[in-house]
Amino acid sequence: MKTNEHKRAITAWTMYDWANSAFATTIMAAVLPVYYSSVASEGLAASKATANWAFTTTIALIIVAVMGPILGAMADFSGAKKKYLTIFVIAGVTGTALLYFVRAGDWLMASLFFIIGSIGFSGANVFYDSLLPHVAHDDEIDQVSSRGYAMGYAGGGILLAINLAMIMLSPDNLTEIMTRLSFLSVALWWLVFTIPLWKWVKEPTRRILASEAGFNPLKASLSRLSSTFKEIRKYKELSKFIVSFWLYNNGIGTIIVMATIYGTELGFSATTTIGTLLMVQFVAVPFAFLFGWLAKKIGTKTAIFVCLGIYTLIAIAGYFLYSEIHFWILGFMVATVQGGSQALSRSLCGRMMPRSKSAEFFSFFSVSEKIAGTVGPLVFGLVSTFMGGSRLSIVSLIIFFALGGILLLNVNVKEGIRVADEEEKDILSAAFTM
């Protein structure tokens, strides 16, 4: 039965997606990439600016990938998922606010502050995702995850629309300052709309195994990670899914991060590149809900396959981008599957992990996501550098969707859920709460 407290916790949890998606839209996807290419990279070739942006994204994601598993295990042991989330939120908000000081030619400064902001954004998401199995009941996890993504697209889209209005409607001599003020608006938006989560989402119960009594958090986290790696065969289906996700999310993550700057390189106007992104934000809202509903009808895994099929078509069509109307069409196609693919991947992963180890296991899920975010943009940047353009870069993403889909075919979801439930029972019987 859903109590008012439960409903309020779900609303507060989904509001964090509303909060941090402003970073994903304005900073990662729309305004900063264009500002980075046209202002911060003043004096550099367009392809060099594109490559620098790809490498900057890679560095940020590698850092989080290395830190994630240890921090996840520490958060589980310490009963401090919200505390760790807060630390990363503050880091992300600070890095984002510092982007205000980036001027013409300051591409290195822009890269540094973006890395700080991106570490905060990605790191906080590990602990945000780990709260999902505690907030949502088993029979609603797909829908709650999808609702989170829908809220994220709406919140990120609304602030992006406000920021674009600030920038595009201002006189030419004020465009740069309005762009920099948009970075500050993201920091404020992110901070303010995280408050409901801090207030209404409870920290999950801390459970400590008898063998961990007297351990400090670092020692306990290393012990838990060692135990998990030793018993990895127990989580065979979850492991296969995480590898599958790593593969296909290479393509998804690269499309998200590189789309705007790719369009800029092809000579498309800011109205088209940023306008398409804005369209994606709002078109994606109903489709995120649609895929939550579709997962109930045809199954979560099958719904993910639908997304991967559409993404493969997008990657093929991306090679033939020659007019701005093509960019708008592809943007609409991305909007139909972007939220669904991510939301259902998150909820499917959440079903196949023990709740008492949610931060630890979501850190592995996040690592696969972050490494995907490093490999995809890195391949994109290398191909762009060697070929002197990015058309072949977009085609290279097809292999990620194909390999990820093939491995996903072999994931036995029911078996993965059974193993997770049995492991949770074993943990509960052997642990004591604090």
C-alpha positions in Angstrom: 0.0 0.0 0.0 1.3 3.4 -0.9 1.3 5.8 2.0 1.6 9.6 1.7 5.2 9.3 3.0 6.0 6.8 0.3 4.4 9.0 -2.4 6.3 12.0 -1.1 9.6 10.1 -1.1 9.0 9.1 -4.8 8.2 12.7 -5.8 11.3 14.0 -4.0 13.5 11.3 -5.6 12.2 12.2 -9.1 12.7 15.9 -8.3 16.5 15.3 -8.2 16.3 14.3 -11.9 14.6 17.7 -12.4 17.4 19.4 -10.5 20.5 17.8 -12.0 19.3 17.5 -15.6 19.9 21.3 -16.0 23.6 20.4 -16.0 23.0 17.7 -18.6 21.1 20.1 -21.0 22.7 23.5 -20.6 26.2 22.4 -19.6 26.9 19.1 -21.2 24.7 19.2 -24.3 23.7 22.6 -25.5 25.1 26.0 -24.3 28.6 25.1 -23.0 29.6 22.9 -26.1 28.7 25.8 -28.4 30.4 28.4 -26.1 33.4 26.1 -25.7 33.7 25.7 -29.5 33.0 29.3 -30.6 34.3 31.4 -27.6 36.6 29.4 -25.2 38.3 27.8 -28.2 38.8 31.0 -30.1 41.8 30.6 -32.5 41.5 26.8 -32.7 40.3 24.8 -35.7 36.7 23.5 -35.4 37.8 19.8 -35.4 40.4 20.6 -32.7 37.8 22.1 -30.5 35.6 19.1 -31.0 38.4 16.7 -30.1 39.4 18.8 -27.0 35.7 18.6 -25.8 35.7 14.8 -26.3 39.0 14.4 -24.4 37.7 16.7 -21.6 34.6 14.6 -21.2 36.8 11.4 -21.2 39.0 12.7 -18.3 36.1 13.6 -16.1 34.4 10.2 -16.6 37.6 8.2 -16.0 38.0 9.9 -12.6 34.5 8.9 -11.5 34.9 5.4 -12.9 37.9 4.9 -10.7 36.4 6.4 -7.5 32.9 4.9 -7.9 33.1 1.4 -6.6 35.1 2.2 -3.5 32.8 5.1 -2.6 29.7 3.0 -3.3 30.8 0.3 -0.9 31.7 2.9 1.7 28.3 4.5 1.4 26.6 1.1 1.9 28.7 0.3 5.0 28.4 3.8 6.5 24.7 4.2 5.8 25.6 7.4 4.1 24.2 7.4 0.6 22.6 10.8 1.0 25.8 12.2 2.6 28.0 11.1 -0.3 25.4 12.4 -2.8 25.5 15.8 -1.0 29.3 16.0 -1.3 29.2 15.4 -5.0 26.3 17.8 -5.5 28.3 20.6 -3.8 31.3 19.8 -6.0 29.2 19.8 -9.1 27.4 23.0 -8.2 30.7 24.7 -7.5 32.4 23.6 -10.7 29.3 24.7 -12.7 29.3 28.2 -11.1 33.0 28.7 -11.8 32.3 28.4 -15.5 31.0 31.9 -15.3 34.6 33.1 -15.3 35.5 31.5 -18.7 36.1 34.1 -21.4 37.4 34.0 -25.0 40.4 31.7 -25.4 40.0 30.1 -22.0 39.4 26.6 -23.3 41.7 25.0 -20.7 39.9 26.8 -17.9 36.6 25.7 -19.3 37.8 22.1 -19.5 39.0 22.2 -15.8 35.7 23.6 -14.4 33.7 21.3 -16.6 35.6 18.3 -15.3 34.9 19.4 -11.7 31.2 19.9 -12.5 31.0 16.6 -14.4 32.6 14.7 -11.5 30.0 16.1 -9.2 27.2 15.3 -11.6 28.3 11.8 -12.3 29.4 11.0 -8.8 26.1 12.1 -7.2 24.2 10.0 -9.8 25.8 6.9 -8.3 24.2 7.5 -4.9 20.9 8.9 -6.4 20.5 5.7 -8.5 21.3 3.6 -5.4 18.3 5.0 -3.6 15.9 3.8 -6.3 15.4 0.2 -5.0 14.7 1.7 -1.5 12.3 4.3 -2.7 10.3 2.2 -5.2 8.4 -1.1 -4.6 9.3 -4.0 -6.9 6.1 -3.6 -8.9 6.6 0.1 -9.7 10.4 0.4 -10.2 10.2 0.7 -14.0 7.5 3.4 -13.7 9.4 5.3 -11.0 12.6 5.2 -12.9 10.9 6.4 -16.1 9.1 9.1 -14.1 12.5 10.3 -12.9 13.8 10.6 -16.4 10.6 12.3 -17.6 11.0 14.9 -14.7 14.6 15.3 -15.8 13.7 16.1 -19.4 11.0 18.5 -18.3 13.2 20.3 -15.7 16.3 20.4 -17.9 14.2 21.6 -20.8 12.5 24.4 -18.9 15.7 25.9 -17.6 17.4 25.4 -21.0 14.4 27.3 -22.6 14.9 30.1 -20.1 18.6 30.2 -20.8 18.2 30.2 -24.5 15.7 33.1 -24.3 18.3 35.0 -22.2 21.0 34.4 -24.7 19.1 34.8 -28.0 17.0 37.7 -27.1 19.8 39.8 -25.7 21.7 42.4 -27.8 24.9 41.1 -29.4 27.1 42.9 -27.0 25.4 41.1 -24.1 25.3 37.5 -25.5 28.5 36.4 -23.8 27.5 37.6 -20.4 24.1 36.1 -20.7 25.7 32.8 -21.6 27.9 32.9 -18.6 24.9 33.8 -16.4 23.2 30.7 -17.7 26.0 28.6 -16.1 25.2 30.3 -12.8 21.5 29.6 -13.2 22.3 25.9 -13.6 24.2 25.8 -10.3 21.4 27.5 -8.5 18.7 25.3 -10.1 20.6 22.2 -9.2 21.1 23.2 -5.6 17.5 24.4 -4.9 15.7 21.5 -6.4 17.9 18.9 -4.5 16.3 20.1 -1.3 13.2 17.9 -1.5 15.5 14.8 -1.7 17.5 15.9 1.3 14.3 16.5 3.2 11.9 13.6 2.3 14.0 10.7 1.1 15.2 8.7 4.1 18.6 7.2 4.4 18.2 3.4 4.0 18.9 1.3 7.1 22.6 0.6 7.7 23.4 -3.1 7.8 26.8 -4.3 9.0 28.0 -7.9 8.8 29.4 -9.4 12.0 32.7 -9.9 10.2 32.9 -6.1 9.6 32.4 -5.0 13.2 35.1 -2.5 14.2 36.1 -1.8 10.6 36.6 1.7 9.4 34.7 2.7 6.2 37.6 2.3 3.9 38.7 -1.1 5.2 35.0 -2.3 5.1 34.6 -1.0 1.5 37.7 -2.8 0.3 36.6 -5.9 2.1 33.1 -5.8 0.5 34.6 -5.1 -3.0 36.9 -8.1 -2.6 34.1 -10.3 -1.5 31.9 -9.2 -4.4 34.7 -9.9 -6.9 35.3 -13.3 -5.4 31.6 -14.1 -5.6 31.0 -12.5 -9.0 29.9 -15.8 -10.5 26.9 -15.7 -8.2 25.8 -12.5 -10.0 26.2 -14.0 -13.5 23.1 -12.5 -15.0 23.7 -9.0 -13.4 27.3 -9.1 -14.6 26.2 -9.9 -18.2 23.7 -7.1 -18.1 26.3 -4.6 -16.9 28.7 -5.5 -19.7 25.8 -5.3 -22.2 24.9 -1.9 -20.8 28.5 -0.8 -21.1 28.5 -1.8 -24.7 25.3 -0.2 -25.9 25.6 2.8 -23.6 28.8 3.7 -25.4 26.6 4.7 -28.4 23.9 6.4 -26.4 26.2 8.4 -24.2 28.3 9.6 -27.2 25.2 10.7 -29.1 24.1 12.7 -26.1 27.4 14.4 -25.5 28.6 15.0 -29.0 25.4 15.8 -31.0 25.4 19.6 -30.6 29.1 20.1 -31.2 28.9 17.7 -34.2 26.1 19.8 -35.7 28.2 22.9 -35.1 31.1 21.4 -36.9 28.8 20.6 -39.9 28.0 24.3 -40.1 24.4 24.1 -38.8 23.1 27.2 -37.0 22.8 27.6 -33.3 19.1 27.9 -33.8 19.1 24.4 -35.2 21.5 22.6 -32.9 20.2 24.1 -29.7 16.6 24.3 -30.9 16.7 20.6 -31.7 18.1 19.8 -28.2 15.3 21.8 -26.7 12.8 19.9 -28.7 14.3 16.6 -27.5 13.8 17.6 -23.9 10.0 18.1 -24.2 9.3 15.3 -26.8 11.2 12.9 -24.5 8.9 13.5 -21.5 5.8 11.5 -22.9 8.0 8.9 -24.5 9.8 8.2 -21.1 6.3 7.5 -19.6 5.4 5.5 -22.7 8.4 3.2 -22.3 7.6 2.7 -18.6 4.1 1.5 -19.7 5.6 -0.5 -22.6 7.9 -2.4 -20.2 4.8 -3.6 -18.4 3.2 -4.9 -21.6 6.2 -6.5 -23.4 8.8 -6.8 -20.7 11.7 -4.5 -19.7 14.3 -6.3 -21.8 12.2 -6.3 -25.0 11.5 -2.6 -24.6 15.2 -1.9 -24.4 15.7 -3.8 -27.6 13.2 -1.5 -29.3 15.3 1.4 -28.2 18.6 -0.1 -29.5 17.0 -0.8 -32.9 16.0 2.9 -33.2 19.5 4.1 -32.0 21.1 1.9 -34.7 19.0 3.6 -37.4 20.0 7.0 -35.9 23.7 6.2 -36.1 23.4 5.1 -39.7 21.4 8.2 -40.7 23.9 10.4 -38.9 26.5 9.8 -41.6 24.1 11.3 -44.2 23.5 14.5 -42.3 23.7 17.3 -44.9 20.8 19.6 -44.1 19.3 21.1 -41.0 16.0 19.5 -41.4 17.8 16.1 -41.2 19.2 17.2 -37.8 15.7 18.0 -36.6 14.4 14.6 -37.7 17.2 12.7 -36.0 16.7 14.8 -32.9 13.1 13.7 -32.8 14.1 10.1 -33.2 16.6 10.4 -30.3 13.8 11.9 -28.2 11.6 8.9 -28.6 14.2 6.5 -27.1 16.7 8.4 -25.0 14.7 8.5 -21.7 13.3 5.0 -22.1 16.6 3.3 -22.8 18.2 4.9 -19.7 15.3 4.5 -17.4 14.6 0.9 -18.1 18.3 0.0 -18.0 18.5 1.6 -14.5 15.4 -0.2 -13.2 16.4 -3.6 -14.7 19.8 -3.3 -13.0 18.1 -2.3 -9.7 16.0 -5.5 -9.9 19.0 -7.8 -10.1 21.0 -6.5 -7.1 20.6 -7.0 -3.4 19.1 -3.8 -1.8 21.7 -3.8 1.0 24.4 -3.5 -1.6 22.6 -1.0 -3.8 25.3 1.7 -3.7 28.1 -0.8 -4.3 26.3 -2.5 -7.3 25.0 0.8 -8.7 28.6 2.0 -8.6 29.5 -0.9 -10.9 26.6 0.0 -13.1 27.7 3.6 -13.0 31.3 2.6 -13.8 30.0 0.8 -16.9 28.2 4.0 -17.8 31.2 6.2 -17.2 33.6 4.0 -19.0 31.1 3.9 -21.8 31.2 7.7 -21.7 35.0 7.6 -22.0 35.3 5.1 -24.8 32.5 6.5 -27.0 33.7 10.1 -27.0 37.3 9.0 -27.2 36.6 6.9 -30.3 34.6 9.8 -31.7 37.5 12.2 -31.0 40.2 9.9 -32.4 38.2 9.2 -35.6 37.5 12.9 -36.0 41.2 13.7 -35.5 42.5 11.1 -37.9 39.9 11.6 -40.6 39.7 15.4 -40.4 35.9 15.3 -39.8 33.3 13.5 -37.7 31.0 11.7 -40.2 32.7 8.4 -39.8 32.7 8.9 -36.0 28.9 8.7 -35.9 28.9 5.5 -38.0 31.4 3.8 -35.6 28.7 3.8 -32.9 26.8 1.0 -34.6 29.1 -1.6 -33.3 28.3 -0.7 -29.7 24.6 -1.1 -30.2 25.0 -4.4 -32.0 27.4 -6.0 -29.5 25.4 -4.7 -26.5 22.1 -6.1 -28.0 23.7 -9.5 -28.7 24.8 -9.9 -25.0 21.5 -8.6 -23.7 19.8 -11.5 -25.5 21.6 -13.9 -23.2 20.7 -12.2 -19.9 18.2 -14.3 -17.9 16.4 -11.6 -16.0 14.3 -13.9 -13.8 17.4 -15.8 -12.7 19.1 -12.5 -11.9 16.2 -11.4 -9.7 16.1 -14.7 -7.9 19.8 -14.6 -7.1 19.4 -11.0 -5.8 16.5 -11.9 -3.6 18.3 -14.9 -2.1 21.4 -12.8 -1.4 19.3 -10.1 0.3 17.8 -12.8 2.6 21.3 -14.1 3.4 22.5 -10.5 4.2 19.6 -9.8 6.5 20.1 -13.0 8.4 23.8 -12.4 8.9 23.8 -8.6 9.5 22.7 -6.3 12.3 21.3 -2.8 11.8 22.5 0.5 13.2 
